[in-house]
Amino acid sequence: MGIQTLQRGGRYVITSDRNLTDALTSRAPKPKLSGDFREVWTGEAWSLVQADAMTFDTLDDADEYVKANYARLSGQ
């Protein structure tokens, strides 16, 4: 699963370029996600509802959250 942090509306969200149901892969995230990326992290689970996204004030905050919670985010 490719996990990325993206800026949206002055805040940062955690997104995925794949669904959790997609086959596991060790490859890097797709380099460019369209505006219609598949899922956002809500703090509890992945969701297609963009308004449910967990947001962060800074890119560093979002990146630190991903590092600290990678196993949970990646479904491992």
PyMOL Python script that loads the backbone (N, CA, C, O; Angstrom):
from pymol import cmd

cmd.read_pdbstr("""\
ATOM      1  N   MET A   1       0.844  -1.166   0.000  1.00  0.00           N
ATOM      2  CA  MET A   1       0.000   0.000   0.000  1.00  0.00           C
ATOM      3  C   MET A   1       0.887   1.225   0.000  1.00  0.00           C
ATOM      4  O   MET A   1       1.793   1.329   0.827  1.00  0.00           O
ATOM      5  N   GLY A   2       0.649   2.153  -0.905  1.00  0.00           N
ATOM      6  CA  GLY A   2       1.396   3.399  -0.968  1.00  0.00           C
ATOM      7  C   GLY A   2       0.726   4.450  -0.107  1.00  0.00           C
ATOM      8  O   GLY A   2      -0.426   4.809  -0.348  1.00  0.00           O
ATOM      9  N   ILE A   3       1.425   4.938   0.881  1.00  0.00           N
ATOM     10  CA  ILE A   3       0.884   5.936   1.797  1.00  0.00           C
ATOM     11  C   ILE A   3       1.622   7.236   1.559  1.00  0.00           C
ATOM     12  O   ILE A   3       2.852   7.268   1.512  1.00  0.00           O
ATOM     13  N   GLN A   4       0.848   8.322   1.408  1.00  0.00           N
ATOM     14  CA  GLN A   4       1.443   9.630   1.176  1.00  0.00           C
ATOM     15  C   GLN A   4       0.734  10.670   2.020  1.00  0.00           C
ATOM     16  O   GLN A   4      -0.427  10.506   2.393  1.00  0.00           O
ATOM     17  N   THR A   5       1.454  11.747   2.316  1.00  0.00           N
ATOM     18  CA  THR A   5       0.829  12.898   2.959  1.00  0.00           C
ATOM     19  C   THR A   5       0.690  13.978   1.896  1.00  0.00           C
ATOM     20  O   THR A   5       1.629  14.254   1.149  1.00  0.00           O
ATOM     21  N   LEU A   6      -0.480  14.579   1.837  1.00  0.00           N
ATOM     22  CA  LEU A   6      -0.760  15.614   0.847  1.00  0.00           C
ATOM     23  C   LEU A   6      -1.366  16.831   1.515  1.00  0.00           C
ATOM     24  O   LEU A   6      -2.075  16.722   2.515  1.00  0.00           O
ATOM     25  N   GLN A   7      -1.076  17.998   0.945  1.00  0.00           N
ATOM     26  CA  GLN A   7      -1.698  19.217   1.444  1.00  0.00           C
ATOM     27  C   GLN A   7      -3.057  19.376   0.771  1.00  0.00           C
ATOM     28  O   GLN A   7      -3.205  19.202  -0.439  1.00  0.00           O
ATOM     29  N   ARG A   8      -4.029  19.709   1.589  1.00  0.00           N
ATOM     30  CA  ARG A   8      -5.370  19.955   1.063  1.00  0.00           C
ATOM     31  C   ARG A   8      -5.983  21.084   1.869  1.00  0.00           C
ATOM     32  O   ARG A   8      -6.230  20.945   3.067  1.00  0.00           O
ATOM     33  N   GLY A   9      -6.225  22.195   1.205  1.00  0.00           N
ATOM     34  CA  GLY A   9      -6.852  23.332   1.880  1.00  0.00           C
ATOM     35  C   GLY A   9      -6.061  23.897   3.038  1.00  0.00           C
ATOM     36  O   GLY A   9      -6.650  24.283   4.048  1.00  0.00           O
ATOM     37  N   GLY A  10      -4.752  23.957   2.927  1.00  0.00           N
ATOM     38  CA  GLY A  10      -3.921  24.513   3.988  1.00  0.00           C
ATOM     39  C   GLY A  10      -3.625  23.548   5.124  1.00  0.00           C
ATOM     40  O   GLY A  10      -2.906  23.898   6.060  1.00  0.00           O
ATOM     41  N   ARG A  11      -4.163  22.350   5.056  1.00  0.00           N
ATOM     42  CA  ARG A  11      -3.909  21.320   6.065  1.00  0.00           C
ATOM     43  C   ARG A  11      -3.355  20.091   5.350  1.00  0.00           C
ATOM     44  O   ARG A  11      -3.346  20.037   4.120  1.00  0.00           O
ATOM     45  N   TYR A  12      -2.906  19.129   6.101  1.00  0.00           N
ATOM     46  CA  TYR A  12      -2.323  17.926   5.523  1.00  0.00           C
ATOM     47  C   TYR A  12      -3.161  16.713   5.884  1.00  0.00           C
ATOM     48  O   TYR A  12      -3.685  16.610   6.993  1.00  0.00           O
ATOM     49  N   VAL A  13      -3.280  15.791   4.927  1.00  0.00           N
ATOM     50  CA  VAL A  13      -4.022  14.552   5.126  1.00  0.00           C
ATOM     51  C   VAL A  13      -3.139  13.384   4.718  1.00  0.00           C
ATOM     52  O   VAL A  13      -2.175  13.553   3.971  1.00  0.00           O
ATOM     53  N   ILE A  14      -3.471  12.211   5.207  1.00  0.00           N
ATOM     54  CA  ILE A  14      -2.764  10.984   4.833  1.00  0.00           C
ATOM     55  C   ILE A  14      -3.639  10.261   3.823  1.00  0.00           C
ATOM     56  O   ILE A  14      -4.822  10.016   4.060  1.00  0.00           O
ATOM     57  N   THR A  15      -3.034   9.926   2.693  1.00  0.00           N
ATOM     58  CA  THR A  15      -3.782   9.291   1.612  1.00  0.00           C
ATOM     59  C   THR A  15      -3.116   7.992   1.193  1.00  0.00           C
ATOM     60  O   THR A  15      -1.974   7.708   1.553  1.00  0.00           O
ATOM     61  N   SER A  16      -3.860   7.219   0.426  1.00  0.00           N
ATOM     62  CA  SER A  16      -3.352   5.961  -0.096  1.00  0.00           C
ATOM     63  C   SER A  16      -3.619   5.900  -1.590  1.00  0.00           C
ATOM     64  O   SER A  16      -4.647   6.380  -2.068  1.00  0.00           O
ATOM     65  N   ASP A  17      -2.683   5.306  -2.324  1.00  0.00           N
ATOM     66  CA  ASP A  17      -2.900   5.129  -3.765  1.00  0.00           C
ATOM     67  C   ASP A  17      -3.517   3.773  -4.064  1.00  0.00           C
ATOM     68  O   ASP A  17      -3.727   3.428  -5.227  1.00  0.00           O
ATOM     69  N   ARG A  18      -3.807   3.004  -3.027  1.00  0.00           N
ATOM     70  CA  ARG A  18      -4.416   1.686  -3.196  1.00  0.00           C
ATOM     71  C   ARG A  18      -5.460   1.475  -2.115  1.00  0.00           C
ATOM     72  O   ARG A  18      -5.444   2.155  -1.089  1.00  0.00           O
ATOM     73  N   ASN A  19      -6.355   0.545  -2.339  1.00  0.00           N
ATOM     74  CA  ASN A  19      -7.307   0.136  -1.318  1.00  0.00           C
ATOM     75  C   ASN A  19      -6.681  -0.954  -0.462  1.00  0.00           C
ATOM     76  O   ASN A  19      -5.780  -1.656  -0.919  1.00  0.00           O
ATOM     77  N   LEU A  20      -7.147  -1.105   0.772  1.00  0.00           N
ATOM     78  CA  LEU A  20      -6.640  -2.170   1.633  1.00  0.00           C
ATOM     79  C   LEU A  20      -6.908  -3.542   1.038  1.00  0.00           C
ATOM     80  O   LEU A  20      -6.214  -4.504   1.366  1.00  0.00           O
ATOM     81  N   THR A  21      -7.903  -3.645   0.171  1.00  0.00           N
ATOM     82  CA  THR A  21      -8.216  -4.934  -0.442  1.00  0.00           C
ATOM     83  C   THR A  21      -7.284  -5.264  -1.608  1.00  0.00           C
ATOM     84  O   THR A  21      -7.276  -6.399  -2.085  1.00  0.00           O
ATOM     85  N   ASP A  22      -6.496  -4.287  -2.075  1.00  0.00           N
ATOM     86  CA  ASP A  22      -5.531  -4.547  -3.141  1.00  0.00           C
ATOM     87  C   ASP A  22      -4.437  -5.474  -2.613  1.00  0.00           C
ATOM     88  O   ASP A  22      -4.176  -5.516  -1.411  1.00  0.00           O
ATOM     89  N   ALA A  23      -3.813  -6.202  -3.503  1.00  0.00           N
ATOM     90  CA  ALA A  23      -2.718  -7.094  -3.119  1.00  0.00           C
ATOM     91  C   ALA A  23      -1.572  -6.301  -2.499  1.00  0.00           C
ATOM     92  O   ALA A  23      -1.270  -5.191  -2.938  1.00  0.00           O
ATOM     93  N   LEU A  24      -0.935  -6.873  -1.477  1.00  0.00           N
ATOM     94  CA  LEU A  24       0.215  -6.222  -0.852  1.00  0.00           C
ATOM     95  C   LEU A  24       1.366  -6.146  -1.836  1.00  0.00           C
ATOM     96  O   LEU A  24       1.570  -7.053  -2.644  1.00  0.00           O
ATOM     97  N   THR A  25       2.110  -5.065  -1.762  1.00  0.00           N
ATOM     98  CA  THR A  25       3.260  -4.880  -2.630  1.00  0.00           C
ATOM     99  C   THR A  25       4.324  -4.099  -1.876  1.00  0.00           C
ATOM    100  O   THR A  25       4.007  -3.332  -0.967  1.00  0.00           O
ATOM    101  N   SER A  26       5.566  -4.285  -2.243  1.00  0.00           N
ATOM    102  CA  SER A  26       6.642  -3.548  -1.591  1.00  0.00           C
ATOM    103  C   SER A  26       7.096  -2.367  -2.436  1.00  0.00           C
ATOM    104  O   SER A  26       8.048  -1.674  -2.076  1.00  0.00           O
ATOM    105  N   ARG A  27       6.431  -2.137  -3.539  1.00  0.00           N
ATOM    106  CA  ARG A  27       6.859  -1.032  -4.397  1.00  0.00           C
ATOM    107  C   ARG A  27       6.464   0.314  -3.798  1.00  0.00           C
ATOM    108  O   ARG A  27       5.570   0.401  -2.956  1.00  0.00           O
ATOM    109  N   ALA A  28       7.135   1.336  -4.241  1.00  0.00           N
ATOM    110  CA  ALA A  28       6.876   2.687  -3.755  1.00  0.00           C
ATOM    111  C   ALA A  28       5.516   3.173  -4.233  1.00  0.00           C
ATOM    112  O   ALA A  28       4.968   2.639  -5.197  1.00  0.00           O
ATOM    113  N   PRO A  29       4.957   4.203  -3.550  1.00  0.00           N
ATOM    114  CA  PRO A  29       3.684   4.754  -3.995  1.00  0.00           C
ATOM    115  C   PRO A  29       3.779   5.272  -5.427  1.00  0.00           C
ATOM    116  O   PRO A  29       4.854   5.647  -5.895  1.00  0.00           O
ATOM    117  N   LYS A  30       2.655   5.286  -6.103  1.00  0.00           N
ATOM    118  CA  LYS A  30       2.614   5.850  -7.445  1.00  0.00           C
ATOM    119  C   LYS A  30       3.043   7.305  -7.344  1.00  0.00           C
ATOM    120  O   LYS A  30       2.615   8.006  -6.428  1.00  0.00           O
ATOM    121  N   PRO A  31       3.886   7.781  -8.270  1.00  0.00           N
ATOM    122  CA  PRO A  31       4.469   9.107  -8.111  1.00  0.00           C
ATOM    123  C   PRO A  31       3.469  10.259  -8.141  1.00  0.00           C
ATOM    124  O   PRO A  31       3.673  11.262  -7.457  1.00  0.00           O
ATOM    125  N   LYS A  32       2.409  10.138  -8.907  1.00  0.00           N
ATOM    126  CA  LYS A  32       1.442  11.232  -8.977  1.00  0.00           C
ATOM    127  C   LYS A  32       0.049  10.682  -8.735  1.00  0.00           C
ATOM    128  O   LYS A  32      -0.429   9.804  -9.453  1.00  0.00           O
ATOM    129  N   LEU A  33      -0.583  11.213  -7.719  1.00  0.00           N
ATOM    130  CA  LEU A  33      -1.969  10.845  -7.479  1.00  0.00           C
ATOM    131  C   LEU A  33      -2.847  11.925  -8.087  1.00  0.00           C
ATOM    132  O   LEU A  33      -2.517  13.109  -8.019  1.00  0.00           O
ATOM    133  N   SER A  34      -3.935  11.535  -8.666  1.00  0.00           N
ATOM    134  CA  SER A  34      -4.865  12.522  -9.200  1.00  0.00           C
ATOM    135  C   SER A  34      -5.597  13.168  -8.037  1.00  0.00           C
ATOM    136  O   SER A  34      -5.424  12.762  -6.887  1.00  0.00           O
ATOM    137  N   GLY A  35      -6.403  14.157  -8.325  1.00  0.00           N
ATOM    138  CA  GLY A  35      -7.214  14.782  -7.299  1.00  0.00           C
ATOM    139  C   GLY A  35      -8.211  13.808  -6.704  1.00  0.00           C
ATOM    140  O   GLY A  35      -8.790  14.083  -5.653  1.00  0.00           O
ATOM    141  N   ASP A  36      -8.421  12.681  -7.352  1.00  0.00           N
ATOM    142  CA  ASP A  36      -9.371  11.677  -6.889  1.00  0.00           C
ATOM    143  C   ASP A  36      -8.650  10.496  -6.258  1.00  0.00           C
ATOM    144  O   ASP A  36      -8.941   9.347  -6.592  1.00  0.00           O
ATOM    145  N   PHE A  37      -7.710  10.760  -5.348  1.00  0.00           N
ATOM    146  CA  PHE A  37      -7.014   9.661  -4.698  1.00  0.00           C
ATOM    147  C   PHE A  37      -8.026   8.780  -4.004  1.00  0.00           C
ATOM    148  O   PHE A  37      -9.115   9.233  -3.653  1.00  0.00           O
ATOM    149  N   ARG A  38      -7.678   7.546  -3.807  1.00  0.00           N
ATOM    150  CA  ARG A  38      -8.653   6.558  -3.377  1.00  0.00           C
ATOM    151  C   ARG A  38      -9.184   6.756  -1.972  1.00  0.00           C
ATOM    152  O   ARG A  38     -10.397   6.819  -1.774  1.00  0.00           O
ATOM    153  N   GLU A  39      -8.313   6.854  -1.009  1.00  0.00           N
ATOM    154  CA  GLU A  39      -8.777   6.847   0.376  1.00  0.00           C
ATOM    155  C   GLU A  39      -8.007   7.843   1.225  1.00  0.00           C
ATOM    156  O   GLU A  39      -6.878   8.211   0.900  1.00  0.00           O
ATOM    157  N   VAL A  40      -8.621   8.273   2.307  1.00  0.00           N
ATOM    158  CA  VAL A  40      -7.967   9.122   3.299  1.00  0.00           C
ATOM    159  C   VAL A  40      -8.041   8.415   4.644  1.00  0.00           C
ATOM    160  O   VAL A  40      -8.952   7.625   4.895  1.00  0.00           O
ATOM    161  N   TRP A  41      -7.080   8.703   5.500  1.00  0.00           N
ATOM    162  CA  TRP A  41      -7.038   8.111   6.831  1.00  0.00           C
ATOM    163  C   TRP A  41      -7.883   8.967   7.776  1.00  0.00           C
ATOM    164  O   TRP A  41      -7.735  10.188   7.819  1.00  0.00           O
ATOM    165  N   THR A  42      -8.768   8.317   8.532  1.00  0.00           N
ATOM    166  CA  THR A  42      -9.667   9.029   9.446  1.00  0.00           C
ATOM    167  C   THR A  42      -9.134   9.077  10.878  1.00  0.00           C
ATOM    168  O   THR A  42      -9.680   9.780  11.728  1.00  0.00           O
ATOM    169  N   GLY A  43      -8.078   8.333  11.135  1.00  0.00           N
ATOM    170  CA  GLY A  43      -7.572   8.173  12.499  1.00  0.00           C
ATOM    171  C   GLY A  43      -7.922   6.797  13.036  1.00  0.00           C
ATOM    172  O   GLY A  43      -7.318   6.317  13.996  1.00  0.00           O
ATOM    173  N   GLU A  44      -8.909   6.167  12.403  1.00  0.00           N
ATOM    174  CA  GLU A  44      -9.344   4.826  12.786  1.00  0.00           C
ATOM    175  C   GLU A  44      -9.261   3.834  11.631  1.00  0.00           C
ATOM    176  O   GLU A  44      -8.952   2.659  11.831  1.00  0.00           O
ATOM    177  N   ALA A  45      -9.539   4.316  10.423  1.00  0.00           N
ATOM    178  CA  ALA A  45      -9.609   3.443   9.248  1.00  0.00           C
ATOM    179  C   ALA A  45      -9.489   4.286   7.982  1.00  0.00           C
ATOM    180  O   ALA A  45      -9.533   5.515   8.027  1.00  0.00           O
ATOM    181  N   TRP A  46      -9.338   3.600   6.856  1.00  0.00           N
ATOM    182  CA  TRP A  46      -9.333   4.271   5.558  1.00  0.00           C
ATOM    183  C   TRP A  46     -10.765   4.538   5.123  1.00  0.00           C
ATOM    184  O   TRP A  46     -11.660   3.735   5.386  1.00  0.00           O
ATOM    185  N   SER A  47     -10.978   5.663   4.459  1.00  0.00           N
ATOM    186  CA  SER A  47     -12.317   6.045   4.030  1.00  0.00           C
ATOM    187  C   SER A  47     -12.256   6.729   2.669  1.00  0.00           C
ATOM    188  O   SER A  47     -11.296   7.435   2.359  1.00  0.00           O
ATOM    189  N   LEU A  48     -13.281   6.515   1.869  1.00  0.00           N
ATOM    190  CA  LEU A  48     -13.426   7.226   0.601  1.00  0.00           C
ATOM    191  C   LEU A  48     -14.065   8.593   0.799  1.00  0.00           C
ATOM    192  O   LEU A  48     -14.098   9.397  -0.132  1.00  0.00           O
ATOM    193  N   VAL A  49     -14.571   8.866   1.996  1.00  0.00           N
ATOM    194  CA  VAL A  49     -15.228  10.136   2.308  1.00  0.00           C
ATOM    195  C   VAL A  49     -14.155  11.161   2.682  1.00  0.00           C
ATOM    196  O   VAL A  49     -13.613  11.128   3.787  1.00  0.00           O
ATOM    197  N   GLN A  50     -13.859  12.059   1.765  1.00  0.00           N
ATOM    198  CA  GLN A  50     -12.773  13.011   1.964  1.00  0.00           C
ATOM    199  C   GLN A  50     -12.975  13.889   3.196  1.00  0.00           C
ATOM    200  O   GLN A  50     -12.003  14.262   3.854  1.00  0.00           O
ATOM    201  N   ALA A  51     -14.215  14.219   3.513  1.00  0.00           N
ATOM    202  CA  ALA A  51     -14.504  15.079   4.670  1.00  0.00           C
ATOM    203  C   ALA A  51     -14.168  14.408   5.993  1.00  0.00           C
ATOM    204  O   ALA A  51     -14.043  15.092   7.009  1.00  0.00           O
ATOM    205  N   ASP A  52     -14.019  13.094   6.007  1.00  0.00           N
ATOM    206  CA  ASP A  52     -13.705  12.358   7.232  1.00  0.00           C
ATOM    207  C   ASP A  52     -12.211  12.289   7.519  1.00  0.00           C
ATOM    208  O   ASP A  52     -11.807  11.711   8.529  1.00  0.00           O
ATOM    209  N   ALA A  53     -11.393  12.859   6.664  1.00  0.00           N
ATOM    210  CA  ALA A  53      -9.940  12.749   6.806  1.00  0.00           C
ATOM    211  C   ALA A  53      -9.439  13.378   8.099  1.00  0.00           C
ATOM    212  O   ALA A  53      -9.884  14.452   8.504  1.00  0.00           O
ATOM    213  N   MET A  54      -8.508  12.687   8.732  1.00  0.00           N
ATOM    214  CA  MET A  54      -7.774  13.241   9.859  1.00  0.00           C
ATOM    215  C   MET A  54      -6.831  14.285   9.271  1.00  0.00           C
ATOM    216  O   MET A  54      -6.167  14.016   8.270  1.00  0.00           O
ATOM    217  N   THR A  55      -6.759  15.463   9.871  1.00  0.00           N
ATOM    218  CA  THR A  55      -5.922  16.520   9.311  1.00  0.00           C
ATOM    219  C   THR A  55      -4.812  16.904  10.280  1.00  0.00           C
ATOM    220  O   THR A  55      -4.908  16.690  11.488  1.00  0.00           O
ATOM    221  N   PHE A  56      -3.757  17.476   9.713  1.00  0.00           N
ATOM    222  CA  PHE A  56      -2.577  17.892  10.469  1.00  0.00           C
ATOM    223  C   PHE A  56      -2.224  19.316  10.064  1.00  0.00           C
ATOM    224  O   PHE A  56      -2.429  19.716   8.918  1.00  0.00           O
ATOM    225  N   ASP A  57      -1.692  20.076  11.015  1.00  0.00           N
ATOM    226  CA  ASP A  57      -1.324  21.464  10.745  1.00  0.00           C
ATOM    227  C   ASP A  57      -0.090  21.586   9.875  1.00  0.00           C
ATOM    228  O   ASP A  57       0.020  22.515   9.074  1.00  0.00           O
ATOM    229  N   THR A  58       0.853  20.641  10.028  1.00  0.00           N
ATOM    230  CA  THR A  58       2.104  20.718   9.266  1.00  0.00           C
ATOM    231  C   THR A  58       2.417  19.384   8.602  1.00  0.00           C
ATOM    232  O   THR A  58       1.928  18.332   9.014  1.00  0.00           O
ATOM    233  N   LEU A  59       3.232  19.455   7.581  1.00  0.00           N
ATOM    234  CA  LEU A  59       3.693  18.249   6.902  1.00  0.00           C
ATOM    235  C   LEU A  59       4.493  17.376   7.862  1.00  0.00           C
ATOM    236  O   LEU A  59       4.373  16.151   7.841  1.00  0.00           O
ATOM    237  N   ASP A  60       5.299  18.002   8.694  1.00  0.00           N
ATOM    238  CA  ASP A  60       6.088  17.240   9.674  1.00  0.00           C
ATOM    239  C   ASP A  60       5.192  16.461  10.627  1.00  0.00           C
ATOM    240  O   ASP A  60       5.486  15.311  10.955  1.00  0.00           O
ATOM    241  N   ASP A  61       4.103  17.077  11.074  1.00  0.00           N
ATOM    242  CA  ASP A  61       3.165  16.384  11.965  1.00  0.00           C
ATOM    243  C   ASP A  61       2.572  15.164  11.271  1.00  0.00           C
ATOM    244  O   ASP A  61       2.482  14.090  11.865  1.00  0.00           O
ATOM    245  N   ALA A  62       2.169  15.329  10.019  1.00  0.00           N
ATOM    246  CA  ALA A  62       1.578  14.216   9.259  1.00  0.00           C
ATOM    247  C   ALA A  62       2.612  13.117   9.044  1.00  0.00           C
ATOM    248  O   ALA A  62       2.305  11.938   9.214  1.00  0.00           O
ATOM    249  N   ASP A  63       3.823  13.489   8.673  1.00  0.00           N
ATOM    250  CA  ASP A  63       4.877  12.498   8.445  1.00  0.00           C
ATOM    251  C   ASP A  63       5.226  11.737   9.725  1.00  0.00           C
ATOM    252  O   ASP A  63       5.434  10.525   9.686  1.00  0.00           O
ATOM    253  N   GLU A  64       5.291  12.430  10.842  1.00  0.00           N
ATOM    254  CA  GLU A  64       5.582  11.773  12.119  1.00  0.00           C
ATOM    255  C   GLU A  64       4.472  10.797  12.484  1.00  0.00           C
ATOM    256  O   GLU A  64       4.749   9.723  13.018  1.00  0.00           O
ATOM    257  N   TYR A  65       3.221  11.152  12.207  1.00  0.00           N
ATOM    258  CA  TYR A  65       2.102  10.252  12.483  1.00  0.00           C
ATOM    259  C   TYR A  65       2.237   8.988  11.644  1.00  0.00           C
ATOM    260  O   TYR A  65       2.029   7.881  12.140  1.00  0.00           O
ATOM    261  N   VAL A  66       2.588   9.156  10.364  1.00  0.00           N
ATOM    262  CA  VAL A  66       2.761   7.988   9.483  1.00  0.00           C
ATOM    263  C   VAL A  66       3.875   7.094  10.013  1.00  0.00           C
ATOM    264  O   VAL A  66       3.712   5.876  10.075  1.00  0.00           O
ATOM    265  N   LYS A  67       4.993   7.679  10.392  1.00  0.00           N
ATOM    266  CA  LYS A  67       6.113   6.887  10.913  1.00  0.00           C
ATOM    267  C   LYS A  67       5.712   6.116  12.168  1.00  0.00           C
ATOM    268  O   LYS A  67       6.033   4.936  12.309  1.00  0.00           O
ATOM    269  N   ALA A  68       5.017   6.783  13.066  1.00  0.00           N
ATOM    270  CA  ALA A  68       4.638   6.162  14.335  1.00  0.00           C
ATOM    271  C   ALA A  68       3.543   5.108  14.181  1.00  0.00           C
ATOM    272  O   ALA A  68       3.425   4.210  15.015  1.00  0.00           O
ATOM    273  N   ASN A  69       2.750   5.210  13.129  1.00  0.00           N
ATOM    274  CA  ASN A  69       1.588   4.331  12.960  1.00  0.00           C
ATOM    275  C   ASN A  69       1.618   3.540  11.661  1.00  0.00           C
ATOM    276  O   ASN A  69       0.575   3.095  11.182  1.00  0.00           O
ATOM    277  N   TYR A  70       2.801   3.360  11.090  1.00  0.00           N
ATOM    278  CA  TYR A  70       2.892   2.742   9.774  1.00  0.00           C
ATOM    279  C   TYR A  70       2.243   1.356   9.712  1.00  0.00           C
ATOM    280  O   TYR A  70       1.525   1.056   8.758  1.00  0.00           O
ATOM    281  N   ALA A  71       2.481   0.523  10.700  1.00  0.00           N
ATOM    282  CA  ALA A  71       1.915  -0.841  10.673  1.00  0.00           C
ATOM    283  C   ALA A  71       0.387  -0.786  10.621  1.00  0.00           C
ATOM    284  O   ALA A  71      -0.244  -1.542   9.881  1.00  0.00           O
ATOM    285  N   ARG A  72      -0.184   0.088  11.388  1.00  0.00           N
ATOM    286  CA  ARG A  72      -1.643   0.239  11.389  1.00  0.00           C
ATOM    287  C   ARG A  72      -2.157   0.796  10.052  1.00  0.00           C
ATOM    288  O   ARG A  72      -3.153   0.310   9.516  1.00  0.00           O
ATOM    289  N   LEU A  73      -1.482   1.798   9.529  1.00  0.00           N
ATOM    290  CA  LEU A  73      -1.879   2.412   8.263  1.00  0.00           C
ATOM    291  C   LEU A  73      -1.770   1.440   7.097  1.00  0.00           C
ATOM    292  O   LEU A  73      -2.596   1.454   6.184  1.00  0.00           O
ATOM    293  N   SER A  74      -0.757   0.608   7.137  1.00  0.00           N
ATOM    294  CA  SER A  74      -0.516  -0.318   6.022  1.00  0.00           C
ATOM    295  C   SER A  74      -1.251  -1.640   6.164  1.00  0.00           C
ATOM    296  O   SER A  74      -1.177  -2.490   5.278  1.00  0.00           O
ATOM    297  N   GLY A  75      -1.957  -1.817   7.266  1.00  0.00           N
ATOM    298  CA  GLY A  75      -2.729  -3.036   7.468  1.00  0.00           C
ATOM    299  C   GLY A  75      -1.878  -4.227   7.860  1.00  0.00           C
ATOM    300  O   GLY A  75      -2.306  -5.371   7.702  1.00  0.00           O
ATOM    301  N   GLN A  76      -0.680  -3.979   8.368  1.00  0.00           N
ATOM    302  CA  GLN A  76       0.207  -5.084   8.764  1.00  0.00           C
ATOM    303  C   GLN A  76       0.009  -5.470  10.193  1.00  0.00           C
ATOM    304  O   GLN A  76       0.675  -6.382  10.684  1.00  0.00           O
TER     305      GLN A  76
END
""", "prot")
cmd.dss("prot")
cmd.show_as("cartoon", "prot")
cmd.util.cbc("prot")
cmd.orient("prot")
